[in-house]
Amino acid sequence: MKKIITIKNLLFLSLIQLSVGSLAFALDTKKIDEQSQALIDSSGLAGNADLASIFSIIIQVVLGFLGIIFLFLTLQAGFKWMTSQGNEKTVEEAKGSLKNAVIGLFIVLAAYAITVAVFNYMPFNTGGGMQASGPPLK
């Protein structure tokens, strides 16, 4: 039964990937180039970008994706709990998954806070990258 569900999930993901890939051919490449250039200009990576700015942007993106993953895991555990129909084993599994997802989300938020502090308050800060609210530590 698990193999069938896994195969169904893989087929569904493959179908989504193929449909998104086919949409890419239908798009206007000139508009994509303009939007890419606008994104590069607004991100501060055009021209002389220092290494700290590039790392801070990469870390922000990775932590953002991790936050989305943990949000998805939280929703999945909640859905499992709500559809357990009183089955105690399923409820306990859902509670464990929910607890782990919330702990993971707190770890990601703590990593984000540490990264903001490091990139804003350390001597190699050049004004780019992540912005914190508050004066720098002395």
KOLVOTOR-245564 format. One record per residue (C-alpha): x, y negated, z. Coordinates in nm, 3 decimals. Example, Ala and Ser with C-alpha at 12.3 -4.5 7.8 and 13.67 -1.06 7.14 Angstrom:
<pt <1.230,0.450,0.780>>
<pt <1.367,0.106,0.714>>
//
This chain:
<pt <0.000,0.000,0.000>>
<pt <0.284,-0.241,0.084>>
<pt <0.449,-0.168,-0.251>>
<pt <0.131,-0.262,-0.435>>
<pt <0.103,-0.590,-0.245>>
<pt <0.470,-0.666,-0.310>>
<pt <0.430,-0.593,-0.681>>
<pt <0.118,-0.814,-0.696>>
<pt <0.306,-1.099,-0.524>>
<pt <0.601,-1.066,-0.762>>
<pt <0.373,-1.066,-1.064>>
<pt <0.191,-1.372,-0.932>>
<pt <0.517,-1.560,-0.873>>
<pt <0.642,-1.460,-1.219>>
<pt <0.321,-1.588,-1.375>>
<pt <0.358,-1.920,-1.193>>
<pt <0.720,-1.948,-1.302>>
<pt <0.634,-1.879,-1.665>>
<pt <0.347,-2.129,-1.664>>
<pt <0.563,-2.401,-1.511>>
<pt <0.840,-2.323,-1.758>>
<pt <0.602,-2.354,-2.053>>
<pt <0.485,-2.691,-1.925>>
<pt <0.842,-2.818,-1.942>>
<pt <0.844,-2.780,-2.321>>
<pt <0.528,-2.989,-2.352>>
<pt <0.675,-3.287,-2.167>>
<pt <0.825,-3.591,-2.331>>
<pt <1.203,-3.574,-2.279>>
<pt <1.249,-3.949,-2.319>>
<pt <1.019,-4.012,-2.023>>
<pt <1.201,-3.749,-1.820>>
<pt <1.535,-3.919,-1.893>>
<pt <1.394,-4.256,-1.787>>
<pt <1.254,-4.110,-1.465>>
<pt <1.582,-3.932,-1.392>>
<pt <1.776,-4.254,-1.436>>
<pt <1.531,-4.441,-1.212>>
<pt <1.571,-4.171,-0.946>>
<pt <1.951,-4.193,-0.965>>
<pt <1.938,-4.572,-0.941>>
<pt <1.702,-4.571,-0.642>>
<pt <1.894,-4.299,-0.457>>
<pt <2.213,-4.502,-0.451>>
<pt <2.410,-4.233,-0.635>>
<pt <2.471,-4.444,-0.944>>
<pt <2.825,-4.571,-0.974>>
<pt <3.044,-4.553,-0.664>>
<pt <2.873,-4.315,-0.425>>
<pt <3.083,-4.207,-0.131>>
<pt <3.099,-3.852,-0.006>>
<pt <2.907,-3.925,0.316>>
<pt <2.609,-4.062,0.122>>
<pt <2.599,-3.761,-0.106>>
<pt <2.618,-3.518,0.188>>
<pt <2.349,-3.703,0.380>>
<pt <2.111,-3.688,0.084>>
<pt <2.181,-3.317,0.031>>
<pt <2.122,-3.245,0.401>>
<pt <1.798,-3.446,0.396>>
<pt <1.668,-3.245,0.102>>
<pt <1.766,-2.908,0.254>>
<pt <1.611,-2.993,0.591>>
<pt <1.297,-3.116,0.415>>
<pt <1.263,-2.782,0.236>>
<pt <1.320,-2.597,0.562>>
<pt <1.047,-2.806,0.725>>
<pt <0.809,-2.711,0.443>>
<pt <0.898,-2.343,0.486>>
<pt <0.828,-2.354,0.860>>
<pt <0.501,-2.537,0.798>>
<pt <0.403,-2.259,0.558>>
<pt <0.499,-1.994,0.815>>
<pt <0.288,-2.172,1.078>>
<pt <-0.013,-2.180,0.846>>
<pt <0.039,-1.815,0.755>>
<pt <0.049,-1.710,1.122>>
<pt <-0.262,-1.915,1.197>>
<pt <-0.444,-1.756,0.904>>
<pt <-0.339,-1.410,1.021>>
<pt <-0.466,-1.487,1.371>>
<pt <-0.799,-1.622,1.246>>
<pt <-0.859,-1.320,1.020>>
<pt <-0.753,-1.057,1.277>>
<pt <-1.119,-0.984,1.366>>
<pt <-1.033,-0.919,1.728>>
<pt <-0.756,-0.667,1.659>>
<pt <-0.520,-0.720,1.954>>
<pt <-0.212,-0.592,1.772>>
<pt <-0.264,-0.834,1.484>>
<pt <-0.330,-1.122,1.724>>
<pt <-0.006,-1.050,1.911>>
<pt <0.189,-1.035,1.582>>
<pt <0.035,-1.366,1.477>>
<pt <0.120,-1.525,1.813>>
<pt <0.480,-1.406,1.781>>
<pt <0.504,-1.540,1.425>>
<pt <0.351,-1.871,1.530>>
<pt <0.591,-1.901,1.824>>
<pt <0.891,-1.827,1.601>>
<pt <0.774,-2.076,1.336>>
<pt <0.732,-2.353,1.594>>
<pt <1.076,-2.280,1.741>>
<pt <1.224,-2.291,1.391>>
<pt <1.051,-2.621,1.322>>
<pt <1.197,-2.770,1.640>>
<pt <1.542,-2.646,1.539>>
<pt <1.507,-2.815,1.199>>
<pt <1.392,-3.141,1.364>>
<pt <1.686,-3.128,1.605>>
<pt <1.926,-3.066,1.315>>
<pt <1.777,-3.365,1.136>>
<pt <1.819,-3.585,1.444>>
<pt <2.181,-3.475,1.488>>
<pt <2.253,-3.538,1.121>>
<pt <2.104,-3.886,1.137>>
<pt <2.313,-3.964,1.443>>
<pt <2.633,-3.833,1.286>>
<pt <2.590,-4.011,0.954>>
<pt <2.473,-4.341,1.105>>
<pt <2.693,-4.377,1.411>>
<pt <3.025,-4.234,1.301>>
<pt <3.309,-4.445,1.162>>
<pt <3.278,-4.312,0.807>>
<pt <2.932,-4.467,0.771>>
<pt <2.931,-4.708,0.477>>
<pt <2.570,-4.811,0.498>>
<pt <2.433,-4.543,0.265>>
<pt <2.250,-4.225,0.334>>
<pt <2.015,-4.167,0.625>>
<pt <1.883,-4.457,0.823>>
<pt <1.804,-4.445,1.193>>
<pt <1.595,-4.693,1.386>>
<pt <1.807,-4.857,1.648>>
<pt <2.143,-5.016,1.700>>
<pt <2.458,-4.810,1.650>>
<pt <2.619,-4.662,1.960>>
<pt <2.941,-4.821,2.080>>
//
